[in-house]
Amino acid sequence: MNYDYLVIAGYFALMILISVLFKKMASNSTSDYFRGGGKMLWWMVGATAFMTQFSAWTFTGAAGKAFTDGFAILFVFFGNMLAYVFAYFYFARRFRQMRVDTPTEGVRRRFGSVNEQFFTWVIIPLSVINAGVWLNGLGVFASAVFNADIITTIYVTGAAVLAISLISGAWGVVASDFIQTLVVAVISIACAIVALVVVGGPGEIVTEFPGGFFIGPDMNYPMLLVGSCLFFLVKQLQSINNMQESYRFLNAKDSKNASKAALMALCMMFFGAVVWFIPPWATAILYPDAASAYPELGAKASDAVYLVFAREVMPIGTVGLLMAGLFAATMSSMDSALNRNSGIFVRSFYSTVVRKGQASDKELLRAGQLACLINGILVILMAQFFNSLKHLSLFDLMMQVATLLQSPILVPLFLGIIIRKTPKWAPWATVIVGMFVSYLVVTVFTPSFVAGWFGIDSLTGRETSDFKTMITIAAHLFITAGFFCATTLFYKEEKDPYVQQTKEFFEDVDTECIAEEGQDEVDRMQRHKLGTLVSYMGYGLTAMVLIPNPMWGRALFLGCAIAILVFGYLLKKSAKVGDSDLVGISN
């Protein structure tokens, strides 16, 4: 019997249950569908803030990078940690205090309606591209596990993600993110513990890693690592704290919960970063030829090292649990993108341009669901296209999309919440300048060209890849961001027709949001529903004890199950399950 299939079937049953339980909460209004009405508790918002930075790419492309290069992969995640520190102290509560339902509504309040339309039609395609990368990463891994066609895998998994997002909106998306956080935590911690035992401890990883753990192989110029780390810090700071990504904190019930959510994401990123990569680091020592196990994946072969570890070392059923974690990571990123895109389309285009304020809320809700469906189909097609790029690893693919396409868009959306006096043409003009900068990086300022400035004659494949990313980040930091800052020199307040609108926007941004009356009942609902779902997950893990494994394997699953069941019990207890109104709503 293939127990991995049973584990995955159980996971999908849990995801379906989430959609059913939260469907009613998403059907009341467009605000409920797009951002949960701004009524979510910090631990739900924190889970979605964390999971949107944790796609299947972490288990595939990033794991492949960890397998080949060692410690260097953590530079990306150091940047995430720094970004969430800033989010906690500054950005998270200010995003919630924009008092909008979608990111582009915030753009309209800050920069005017022209920029709202511009970013609407820039953000949606970019989100489709990003989600396509994530789905392709899942397809690569799933096809290797099941010996199935990658395209078929992409279509099947894409359809499953689309269904959850379509049915239950933001409530289902965030609830599934919370459950998926637990799935990822369980598989990551279990694999890390076993990896450390098998390899002989963390000291063995540091001393025995091929090519050196801290520098890694094929690195003749270690200063490139220092430069990469510094520029990744800057890149991730703006990648997480910008108006496009503000949608995660728009869900929070008030300003304090938004800040707490950022703190939760920071803590999870801090404790999780090393844990995720212990298995691929150990695999590089235990199975140095692991990347050759799946030669049909081309340059993406090293992205399947997590699978090699799970199959060779972990007890039976772990591969299914690992796949559940991959589905979880991809679903959390993709369904958030679909939900955000549908909200942006409806609130910033359909409602204001097509219907010009004449549509009922019910009509807007249906339009949002249709937009979600179309976006989902486009994501599946994009993932299919990325699959054809066999010469790129998933890490390089993700980095190129993020630096060449995403950076120009995020610069004005990041700086616009800090710099308050800019002409209204500054945001869209900055994006155009940024796209030109990306073009120059690809065609002129290539790694070999820039290396010549420093007297470097040749670069290894790894150095070329890292240098290209560093050049792109640096170019956007100094040129694109510099251009946006320079536009302040052309700002004339007396000629600004939106001066009052901008003033009101920043007054709101600086004013604390307080939870609405009746929020306590919604809080109890969230705890009760999530407590029930977490308990079901714990029962499923308990059942895995019955899989024929060595005693240590059964004990591993039992320990994970007990931890999850205790967590579910505490959630349900805090919800005061005896409340008759609560029970009636949850049914």
C-alpha positions as CSV (number, residue, x, y, z in Angstrom):
1,M,0.0,0.0,0.0
2,N,1.3,3.5,-0.9
3,Y,0.8,5.3,2.4
4,D,2.1,8.6,0.9
5,Y,-1.0,8.8,-1.2
6,L,-3.2,8.3,1.8
7,V,-1.4,11.1,3.7
8,I,-1.9,13.5,0.8
9,A,-5.6,12.5,0.4
10,G,-6.1,13.3,4.1
11,Y,-4.4,16.7,3.6
12,F,-6.7,17.6,0.7
13,A,-9.7,16.5,2.7
14,L,-8.6,19.0,5.4
15,M,-8.3,21.8,2.9
16,I,-11.8,21.0,1.6
17,L,-13.1,21.2,5.1
18,I,-11.5,24.6,5.5
19,S,-13.4,25.9,2.5
20,V,-16.7,24.6,3.8
21,L,-16.2,25.9,7.3
22,F,-15.3,29.4,6.2
23,K,-17.4,29.7,3.1
24,K,-20.3,31.5,4.9
25,M,-17.9,34.0,6.5
26,A,-16.7,35.0,3.0
27,S,-20.1,35.4,1.4
28,N,-21.4,38.4,3.4
29,S,-19.7,41.2,1.4
30,T,-16.7,42.0,-0.8
31,S,-14.8,43.2,2.2
32,D,-15.3,39.8,3.9
33,Y,-14.3,38.0,0.7
34,F,-11.2,40.1,-0.1
35,R,-9.8,40.8,3.4
36,G,-12.0,39.0,5.9
37,G,-13.7,42.3,6.7
38,G,-10.5,43.4,8.6
39,K,-11.5,41.2,11.6
40,M,-8.8,38.7,11.9
41,L,-6.6,37.9,14.9
42,W,-2.9,38.5,14.9
43,W,-1.9,34.8,14.9
44,M,-4.0,34.2,11.7
45,V,-2.6,37.3,10.0
46,G,0.9,36.4,11.2
47,A,0.6,32.9,9.7
48,T,-0.4,34.3,6.3
49,A,2.4,36.9,6.5
50,F,4.8,34.2,7.1
51,M,3.5,31.7,4.6
52,T,3.4,34.1,1.7
53,Q,7.2,34.3,2.0
54,F,7.3,30.5,2.1
55,S,6.3,28.9,-1.2
56,A,7.2,25.5,-2.5
57,W,10.3,27.3,-3.8
58,T,11.7,27.1,-0.2
59,F,11.6,23.3,-0.3
60,T,12.8,23.1,-3.9
61,G,14.8,26.0,-5.4
62,A,16.1,27.3,-2.0
63,A,16.8,23.7,-0.8
64,G,18.7,23.1,-4.0
65,K,20.8,26.2,-3.4
66,A,21.4,25.1,0.2
67,F,22.5,21.7,-1.1
68,T,25.1,23.2,-3.5
69,D,26.2,26.3,-1.7
70,G,25.7,25.8,2.0
71,F,25.2,28.7,4.4
72,A,24.8,31.3,1.6
73,I,21.1,30.5,1.2
74,L,20.4,32.1,4.6
75,F,21.2,35.6,3.2
76,V,17.8,35.7,1.6
77,F,16.1,34.8,4.9
78,F,18.2,37.2,7.0
79,G,16.6,39.8,4.7
80,N,13.2,38.5,5.6
81,M,13.9,38.8,9.3
82,L,15.2,42.4,9.0
83,A,12.1,43.2,6.9
84,Y,9.7,41.9,9.6
85,V,11.6,43.9,12.3
86,F,10.8,47.1,10.3
87,A,7.2,45.8,9.8
88,Y,6.7,45.3,13.5
89,F,8.0,48.8,14.5
90,Y,6.7,50.8,11.5
91,F,5.0,49.4,8.5
92,A,2.4,46.8,9.6
93,R,0.2,49.1,11.6
94,R,0.5,51.9,9.0
95,F,-0.7,49.5,6.3
96,R,-3.7,48.5,8.4
97,Q,-4.4,52.2,9.1
98,M,-4.7,53.0,5.4
99,R,-8.3,51.8,6.0
100,V,-8.8,50.2,2.6
101,D,-9.8,46.7,1.3
102,T,-7.2,46.3,-1.4
103,P,-3.6,47.5,-2.0
104,T,-4.5,49.6,-5.1
105,E,-7.2,51.4,-3.1
106,G,-4.3,52.5,-0.9
107,V,-2.4,53.6,-4.0
108,R,-5.4,55.7,-5.1
109,R,-5.5,57.4,-1.7
110,R,-1.8,58.1,-1.7
111,F,-1.1,58.8,-5.4
112,G,-4.4,59.4,-7.2
113,S,-6.6,57.5,-9.6
114,V,-4.1,57.5,-12.5
115,N,-1.6,55.6,-10.5
116,E,-4.3,53.3,-9.2
117,Q,-5.0,52.2,-12.8
118,F,-1.4,52.0,-13.7
119,F,-0.5,49.7,-10.7
120,T,-3.7,47.7,-11.1
121,W,-2.4,46.5,-14.6
122,V,1.1,46.1,-13.4
123,I,0.5,44.2,-10.2
124,I,-1.9,41.7,-11.6
125,P,0.4,40.4,-14.4
126,L,3.4,40.3,-12.0
127,S,1.4,38.3,-9.4
128,V,0.4,35.8,-12.1
129,I,4.1,35.5,-13.1
130,N,5.2,35.0,-9.4
131,A,2.4,32.4,-8.8
132,G,3.4,30.6,-11.9
133,V,7.0,30.3,-10.6
134,W,5.6,28.9,-7.3
135,L,3.3,26.4,-9.0
136,N,6.0,25.3,-11.4
137,G,8.2,24.6,-8.3
138,L,5.5,22.4,-6.9
139,G,5.0,20.7,-10.3
140,V,8.7,19.8,-10.5
141,F,8.7,18.2,-7.1
142,A,5.4,16.4,-7.3
143,S,6.1,14.9,-10.7
144,A,9.4,13.5,-9.3
145,V,7.6,12.0,-6.3
146,F,4.8,10.4,-8.3
147,N,6.7,9.7,-11.5
148,A,4.0,11.7,-13.2
149,D,4.0,14.2,-16.1
150,I,4.9,17.7,-14.8
151,I,2.2,19.4,-16.9
152,T,-0.5,17.1,-15.6
153,T,0.7,17.8,-12.0
154,I,0.6,21.5,-12.6
155,Y,-2.9,21.4,-13.9
156,V,-4.2,19.2,-11.1
157,T,-2.6,21.1,-8.2
158,G,-3.4,24.5,-9.8
159,A,-7.0,23.5,-10.0
160,A,-7.0,22.5,-6.3
161,V,-5.5,25.8,-5.2
162,L,-8.0,27.7,-7.3
163,A,-11.0,25.9,-5.8
164,I,-10.0,26.8,-2.2
165,S,-9.5,30.5,-3.1
166,L,-12.6,30.7,-5.2
167,I,-15.0,29.2,-2.6
168,S,-13.9,30.7,0.7
169,G,-12.1,34.0,-0.2
170,A,-9.8,35.7,2.3
171,W,-11.2,33.7,5.3
172,G,-10.4,30.4,3.7
173,V,-7.1,31.6,2.4
174,V,-5.9,32.8,5.8
175,A,-7.3,29.8,7.7
176,S,-5.6,27.5,5.3
177,D,-2.4,29.5,5.7
178,F,-2.6,28.9,9.5
179,I,-3.1,25.1,9.1
180,Q,-0.4,25.0,6.4
181,T,2.0,26.7,8.8
182,L,1.5,23.8,11.2
183,V,2.0,21.3,8.4
184,V,5.3,23.0,7.3
185,A,6.4,23.2,10.9
186,V,5.8,19.5,11.6
187,I,7.6,18.2,8.5
188,S,10.5,20.7,8.9
189,I,11.2,20.0,12.5
190,A,10.8,16.2,12.1
191,C,13.2,16.1,9.1
192,A,15.7,18.5,10.8
193,I,15.8,16.3,14.0
194,V,16.4,13.1,12.0
195,A,19.0,14.8,9.8
196,L,21.0,16.0,12.8
197,V,20.9,12.5,14.4
198,V,21.9,10.8,11.1
199,V,24.7,13.2,10.1
200,G,26.1,13.4,13.7
201,G,25.1,16.9,14.8
202,P,25.5,20.5,13.6
203,G,29.3,20.4,14.0
204,E,29.5,17.7,11.4
205,I,27.5,19.8,8.9
206,V,29.9,22.7,9.4
207,T,33.1,20.7,9.1
208,E,32.1,18.1,6.5
209,F,30.1,20.2,4.0
210,P,31.6,19.8,0.5
211,G,33.6,22.8,-0.5
212,G,33.3,24.5,2.9
213,F,30.0,25.3,4.7
214,F,30.3,29.1,5.0
215,I,31.7,29.8,1.5
216,G,30.8,26.7,-0.4
217,P,32.3,25.4,-3.7
218,D,33.0,27.4,-6.9
219,M,33.5,30.7,-5.0
220,N,36.9,32.3,-5.7
221,Y,35.8,35.8,-4.6
222,P,34.3,35.5,-1.1
223,M,33.6,39.2,-1.0
224,L,30.7,38.5,-3.4
225,L,29.0,36.7,-0.5
226,V,29.3,39.8,1.7
227,G,27.9,42.0,-1.1
228,S,25.1,39.5,-1.8
229,C,24.1,39.5,1.9
230,L,24.0,43.3,2.1
231,F,22.0,43.8,-1.0
232,F,19.6,40.9,-0.1
233,L,18.9,42.8,3.2
234,V,17.8,45.8,1.2
235,K,15.9,43.9,-1.4
236,Q,13.8,41.9,1.1
237,L,13.2,45.0,3.2
238,Q,11.3,46.6,0.3
239,S,9.9,43.3,-1.0
240,I,7.9,42.7,2.2
241,N,7.2,46.3,3.3
242,N,5.4,47.8,0.3
243,M,1.9,48.8,-0.5
244,Q,1.4,45.8,-2.9
245,E,2.2,43.4,0.0
246,S,0.2,45.4,2.5
247,Y,-2.8,43.1,1.9
248,R,-1.6,40.7,4.5
249,F,-1.9,43.3,7.3
250,L,-5.2,44.7,5.9
251,N,-6.9,41.6,7.4
252,A,-6.0,42.4,11.0
253,K,-8.8,43.5,13.3
254,D,-6.8,46.6,14.5
255,S,-3.4,48.2,14.5
256,K,-2.0,46.3,17.4
257,N,-2.9,43.0,15.9
258,A,-1.2,44.0,12.6
259,S,2.0,44.7,14.5
260,K,1.8,41.5,16.5
261,A,1.3,39.6,13.2
262,A,4.6,41.0,11.9
263,L,6.3,40.0,15.2
264,M,4.9,36.5,14.8
265,A,6.2,36.2,11.2
266,L,9.6,37.5,12.4
267,C,9.9,34.8,15.2
268,M,8.8,32.0,12.8
269,M,11.3,33.2,10.2
270,F,14.1,33.4,12.8
271,F,13.5,29.9,14.2
272,G,12.6,28.3,10.9
273,A,15.3,29.6,8.6
274,V,18.0,27.2,9.9
275,V,15.6,24.3,10.5
276,W,14.4,24.2,6.9
277,F,17.9,23.8,5.5
278,I,19.4,21.2,7.9
279,P,18.1,18.3,5.7
280,P,19.6,19.6,2.4
281,W,22.9,20.5,4.2
282,A,23.0,16.9,5.6
283,T,22.1,15.5,2.2
284,A,25.1,17.2,0.7
285,I,27.3,15.1,3.1
286,L,25.3,11.9,3.2
287,Y,24.3,11.7,-0.5
288,P,26.6,14.1,-2.5
289,D,25.3,12.6,-5.8
290,A,21.6,13.3,-4.8
291,A,21.2,15.9,-7.6
292,S,21.8,13.1,-10.1
293,A,18.8,11.1,-8.8
294,Y,16.4,13.0,-11.2
295,P,18.4,13.8,-14.3
296,E,15.2,14.4,-16.3
297,L,14.7,17.7,-14.4
298,G,17.7,19.2,-16.1
299,A,19.1,22.3,-14.3
300,K,16.4,21.8,-11.7
301,A,17.7,18.3,-10.6
302,S,19.2,19.6,-7.4
303,D,15.9,21.1,-6.4
304,A,14.6,17.5,-5.5
305,V,17.2,16.9,-2.8
306,Y,14.6,17.2,0.0
307,L,12.8,14.3,-1.7
308,V,16.0,12.2,-1.8
309,F,16.4,12.9,2.0
310,A,12.9,11.9,2.8
311,R,13.0,8.7,0.8
312,E,16.4,7.6,2.0
313,V,16.3,8.5,5.7
314,M,12.8,9.3,7.0
315,P,10.1,6.7,8.0
316,I,7.4,5.6,5.5
317,G,4.7,8.2,5.1
318,T,7.1,11.2,5.4
319,V,7.2,11.7,1.7
320,G,3.4,12.1,1.7
321,L,3.8,14.6,4.7
322,L,6.5,16.4,2.8
323,M,4.3,16.7,-0.3
324,A,1.5,18.0,2.0
325,G,3.9,20.6,3.2
326,L,4.8,21.5,-0.4
327,F,1.1,21.7,-1.4
328,A,0.6,23.9,1.8
329,A,3.5,26.2,0.9
330,T,2.4,26.7,-2.7
331,M,-1.3,27.0,-1.8
332,S,-0.6,29.7,0.8
333,S,1.3,31.8,-1.7
334,M,-0.9,31.2,-4.8
335,D,-4.3,31.5,-3.1
336,S,-3.2,34.8,-1.5
337,A,-2.2,36.1,-4.9
338,L,-5.5,35.0,-6.5
339,N,-7.5,36.6,-3.7
340,R,-5.6,39.8,-3.9
341,N,-5.8,40.0,-7.7
342,S,-9.5,39.5,-7.7
343,G,-9.9,42.3,-5.1
344,I,-7.7,44.7,-7.0
345,F,-9.6,44.0,-10.3
346,V,-13.0,44.5,-8.8
347,R,-12.3,47.5,-6.5
348,S,-9.9,49.4,-8.8
349,F,-11.3,48.6,-12.2
350,Y,-14.7,46.9,-12.5
351,S,-16.3,49.0,-9.8
352,T,-14.8,52.3,-10.7
353,V,-14.3,52.1,-14.5
354,V,-16.7,49.5,-15.9
355,R,-19.7,50.0,-13.6
356,K,-18.7,53.5,-12.3
357,G,-20.0,52.9,-8.8
358,Q,-23.4,51.5,-9.9
359,A,-22.8,47.8,-9.1
360,S,-24.3,46.2,-6.0
361,D,-22.0,44.5,-3.5
362,K,-23.4,41.1,-4.6
363,E,-22.5,41.8,-8.2
364,L,-19.0,42.8,-7.2
365,L,-18.7,39.6,-5.2
366,R,-19.5,37.5,-8.3
367,A,-17.2,39.6,-10.4
368,G,-14.4,38.9,-7.9
369,Q,-15.0,35.2,-8.1
370,L,-14.9,35.3,-11.9
371,A,-11.7,37.3,-11.8
372,C,-10.2,34.7,-9.4
373,L,-11.1,31.9,-11.8
374,I,-9.5,33.7,-14.8
375,N,-6.4,34.5,-12.8
376,G,-6.1,30.9,-11.7
377,I,-6.2,29.7,-15.3
378,L,-3.5,32.2,-16.3
379,V,-1.3,31.1,-13.4
380,I,-1.5,27.5,-14.5
381,L,-0.5,28.5,-18.1
382,M,2.4,30.5,-16.8
383,A,3.7,27.6,-14.7
384,Q,3.5,25.5,-17.9
385,F,5.6,28.1,-19.7
386,F,8.2,28.2,-16.9
387,N,8.5,24.4,-17.1
388,S,9.9,24.8,-20.6
389,L,12.9,26.8,-19.2
390,K,14.9,23.7,-18.4
391,H,18.2,25.6,-18.4
392,L,17.3,27.6,-15.3
393,S,17.2,26.3,-11.7
394,L,14.2,27.3,-9.6
395,F,16.5,29.5,-7.5
396,D,17.7,31.4,-10.5
397,L,14.2,31.7,-12.0
398,M,12.8,33.1,-8.7
399,M,15.7,35.6,-8.3
400,Q,15.4,36.8,-11.9
401,V,11.7,37.4,-11.7
402,A,12.0,39.1,-8.3
403,T,14.9,41.4,-9.2
404,L,14.3,42.2,-12.9
405,L,10.5,42.5,-12.9
406,Q,9.4,43.0,-9.3
407,S,12.0,45.5,-8.0
408,P,11.0,48.4,-10.3
409,I,7.4,48.1,-9.2
410,L,8.1,47.8,-5.5
411,V,10.4,50.9,-5.2
412,P,7.7,53.6,-5.4
413,L,5.3,51.4,-3.4
414,F,7.8,51.1,-0.6
415,L,9.1,54.6,-0.6
416,G,5.7,56.2,-1.1
417,I,4.7,55.3,2.5
418,I,7.8,57.1,3.8
419,I,8.4,60.0,1.5
420,R,5.2,62.1,1.6
421,K,5.8,65.0,-0.9
422,T,6.2,63.7,-4.4
423,P,4.5,64.7,-7.7
424,K,1.8,62.4,-8.9
425,W,3.7,61.3,-11.9
426,A,6.6,60.0,-9.7
427,P,5.3,56.4,-9.1
428,W,4.6,55.4,-12.7
429,A,7.6,57.3,-14.0
430,T,9.8,55.4,-11.5
431,V,8.5,52.0,-12.7
432,I,9.3,53.0,-16.3
433,V,12.8,54.0,-15.3
434,G,13.2,50.8,-13.3
435,M,12.2,48.7,-16.3
436,F,14.8,50.4,-18.4
437,V,17.4,49.8,-15.6
438,S,16.5,46.1,-15.7
439,Y,16.9,46.1,-19.5
440,L,20.4,47.6,-19.1
441,V,21.3,45.0,-16.5
442,V,20.4,42.2,-19.0
443,T,22.0,43.7,-22.1
444,V,24.8,46.0,-20.9
445,F,25.8,45.6,-17.3
446,T,26.3,41.9,-17.4
447,P,28.3,40.1,-14.7
448,S,31.4,39.7,-17.0
449,F,31.2,43.4,-18.0
450,V,31.0,44.7,-14.4
451,A,33.6,42.2,-13.2
452,G,36.0,43.8,-15.6
453,W,35.7,47.0,-13.6
454,F,37.3,45.2,-10.7
455,G,40.0,43.4,-12.7
456,I,38.2,40.0,-12.4
457,D,39.0,37.9,-15.5
458,S,36.6,35.0,-15.1
459,L,33.7,33.9,-12.9
460,T,32.4,30.5,-12.0
461,G,28.7,29.6,-12.8
462,R,27.8,30.2,-9.2
463,E,29.6,33.5,-9.0
464,T,28.0,34.7,-12.3
465,S,24.5,33.9,-10.9
466,D,25.1,35.6,-7.6
467,F,26.8,38.6,-9.2
468,K,23.9,39.1,-11.6
469,T,21.4,39.2,-8.7
470,M,23.7,41.6,-6.8
471,I,24.1,43.9,-9.8
472,T,20.3,44.1,-10.4
473,I,19.6,44.9,-6.8
474,A,22.3,47.5,-6.6
475,A,21.1,49.2,-9.9
476,H,17.5,49.5,-8.6
477,L,18.7,50.7,-5.2
478,F,20.9,53.5,-6.5
479,I,19.2,54.4,-9.9
480,T,15.5,53.5,-9.6
481,A,15.1,54.5,-5.9
482,G,17.4,57.5,-6.5
483,F,15.1,58.7,-9.3
484,F,12.0,58.4,-7.0
485,C,13.7,60.4,-4.3
486,A,14.9,63.0,-6.8
487,T,11.3,63.6,-8.0
488,T,10.7,65.4,-4.6
489,L,12.7,68.3,-6.1
490,F,9.8,68.8,-8.6
491,Y,7.0,68.8,-6.1
492,K,5.0,72.0,-5.8
493,E,2.3,71.7,-3.2
494,E,0.3,74.7,-4.6
495,K,0.0,72.9,-7.9
496,D,-1.0,69.5,-6.5
497,P,-4.7,68.9,-7.0
498,Y,-4.6,65.9,-4.7
499,V,-3.0,67.7,-1.7
500,Q,-6.0,67.4,0.5
501,Q,-6.5,63.8,-0.4
502,T,-2.9,63.0,0.4
503,K,-3.1,64.9,3.7
504,E,-6.2,62.8,4.7
505,F,-4.4,59.6,3.7
506,F,-1.4,60.3,6.0
507,E,-3.7,61.5,8.8
508,D,-5.3,58.0,8.6
509,V,-2.0,56.3,8.3
510,D,-0.9,58.0,11.5
511,T,-4.1,57.2,13.4
512,E,-4.6,53.9,15.3
513,C,-7.3,51.5,14.1
514,I,-9.6,50.2,16.9
515,A,-11.5,46.9,16.6
516,E,-15.2,47.3,15.9
517,E,-17.9,46.4,18.4
518,G,-18.9,42.8,18.4
519,Q,-15.4,41.7,17.5
520,D,-15.2,39.4,20.6
521,E,-17.7,37.0,19.0
522,V,-15.7,36.9,15.7
523,D,-12.6,36.3,17.7
524,R,-14.2,33.3,19.4
525,M,-15.4,32.0,16.1
526,Q,-11.9,32.1,14.7
527,R,-10.5,30.2,17.7
528,H,-13.2,27.6,17.6
529,K,-13.1,26.9,13.9
530,L,-9.3,26.8,13.8
531,G,-9.2,24.7,17.0
532,T,-11.5,22.2,15.3
533,L,-9.4,22.0,12.1
534,V,-6.1,21.7,14.1
535,S,-7.6,18.8,16.1
536,Y,-8.6,17.0,12.9
537,M,-5.0,17.5,11.7
538,G,-3.8,16.0,14.9
539,Y,-6.0,12.9,14.5
540,G,-4.6,12.4,11.0
541,L,-1.0,12.5,12.4
542,T,-2.0,10.1,15.1
543,A,-3.3,7.6,12.5
544,M,0.2,7.7,10.9
545,V,1.4,5.8,13.9
546,L,-0.3,2.7,12.4
547,I,2.0,2.9,9.3
548,P,4.5,0.0,9.5
549,N,7.7,1.8,10.6
550,P,10.5,1.2,13.0
551,M,9.6,2.2,16.6
552,W,11.5,5.5,16.3
553,G,9.4,6.4,13.2
554,R,6.1,5.7,15.0
555,A,7.3,7.7,18.0
556,L,8.2,10.6,15.7
557,F,4.7,10.8,14.3
558,L,3.2,10.3,17.7
559,G,5.2,13.2,19.1
560,C,4.1,15.5,16.3
561,A,0.5,14.4,16.7
562,I,0.5,15.1,20.5
563,A,1.9,18.6,20.0
564,I,-0.7,19.4,17.4
565,L,-3.6,18.0,19.5
566,V,-2.5,20.0,22.5
567,F,-2.5,23.2,20.4
568,G,-5.9,22.4,19.0
569,Y,-7.3,21.8,22.5
570,L,-5.9,25.1,23.8
571,L,-7.5,27.0,20.8
572,K,-10.9,25.5,21.4
573,K,-10.7,26.0,25.1
574,S,-9.9,29.7,24.6
575,A,-12.9,30.0,22.3
576,K,-15.3,29.0,25.1
577,V,-17.0,26.3,23.1
578,G,-19.9,26.3,25.4
579,D,-21.2,29.6,24.0
580,S,-24.4,28.7,22.2
581,D,-24.2,31.5,19.7
582,L,-20.7,30.4,18.7
583,V,-21.7,26.8,18.3
584,G,-24.6,27.8,16.1
585,I,-22.4,29.9,13.9
586,S,-19.8,27.3,13.5
587,N,-22.4,24.8,12.3
